[in-house]
């Protein structure tokens, strides 16, 4: 059986830093000024990714607004728009009458 510290489940060893009572230190290869080249590269990659995502979201918003804009839809499909308008007008113009004659 493993000796337990408070807060660690049975069967799991305690983290070494907590057992020894030491704080974690920076890696020995890191410069003392805190500007680790690996961290700087990671931050630059995150900034590039964030910018790419922002551009993608903006493009998606433009495409969605263009897709659901009825004026753009009519500009792209004028014949279909006229046919639909004619069909809706014919249905509304019937006023409840059938196409076979008067309702009675």
N, C-alpha and C positions, 0 to 999 in steps of 0.2 A: 504494500500500500504506500502511496506517495504522501509525503507530509504536505499538509494544506496550509495556505495562508488564508486570511479572511477574504471572502469574495471570489475565490477561485473554486470551480467545481471539482469534485473528487475525480481523480484519474487524470486531471490536466495539470501539468507542472506550472508553477508561477513563472511569469516573464523574468528573465535574468536581471533586467535593470531594476525591477521592483525588489527582487530578493537581495541584491547587493546595496540597494539604496542610492544608486547613482543616477544622475540625469544623463540623457543621451547626449553624446557629443557629435559635432559635425564630422563628416568623413575626413580622414587624414589628408586626402588629396585636395580638399576644398581650400581655396585661397582665404586668408584671414579677413579680407575686406567684405566677405559675404556675397561676392559676385561670381558664383560658380558658373562656368561656361555651360554646363549641362542644364542648369536651371534657366539660364538666359535663353538657350535654344528652345527649351520646352515652353517658356513663356511666349516666345516669338511664334512658335507653331500654334499655340492656343489663340493668339491674336489673329493670325492668318485664318484659322478655322472659323473663328467668331465672325470675321469680316465676310468670309465666303457664305456662311449660313445667313447672315443679314441680307446679302445680295440675293440669295436664293429665295428667301421669304418675300422680299420686295418684288421679285419677278413673278412669284406665284400669286401675290396679291393683284398685280396688274393683269395677269392672265385670267384670274377668276373674275375680276370686274369686267374685263372685256368679254368673257364668255357669257355672263349674265346681263350684259347691256343690250336691251332690246333694239336700240338704234344700230348698233354694230351687227347684230344678228340680221336685221333687215337689209343692211348694206351688203352683207355677204351672200344673202339668199333672197333677192328681190322677187323672183318668180314664185317661190314657195310662199313668201309672205303675202303676195297678192292672192294666191290660190286659197290660203287659209282665211284671209279677210273675206273673200267671196263666199266661202263655205259657211263661215260664222254669220255673215249677213243673210245668206239664204235661210239658215236655220232660224234666225231671229225674225226674219221677214215673214215666215210662214204664220207666225202668231198662233201656233197650236193646230193649224190645219195640216192635214196630211197632203202628200204630193198627189194622191189619187183623186182628190176632189174636196168638196167642203165637208166639214164635220157636221154631223147633224143629229 
